[in-house]
Amino acid sequence: MPGVVETGLFIGMTDMAYIGTPNNVRVIQRTR
């Protein structure tokens, strides 16, 4: 994903959370 990702953006279909800052982007996989 290009650009800055907003903090706490949840993608429901993949069930992943993108927590982004201008310096780094973390991808957190959530398990149910």
Secondary structure as UniProt FT lines:
FT   TURN            7..8
FT   STRAND          9..11
FT   TURN            12..15
FT   STRAND          16..20
FT   STRAND          25..29
//
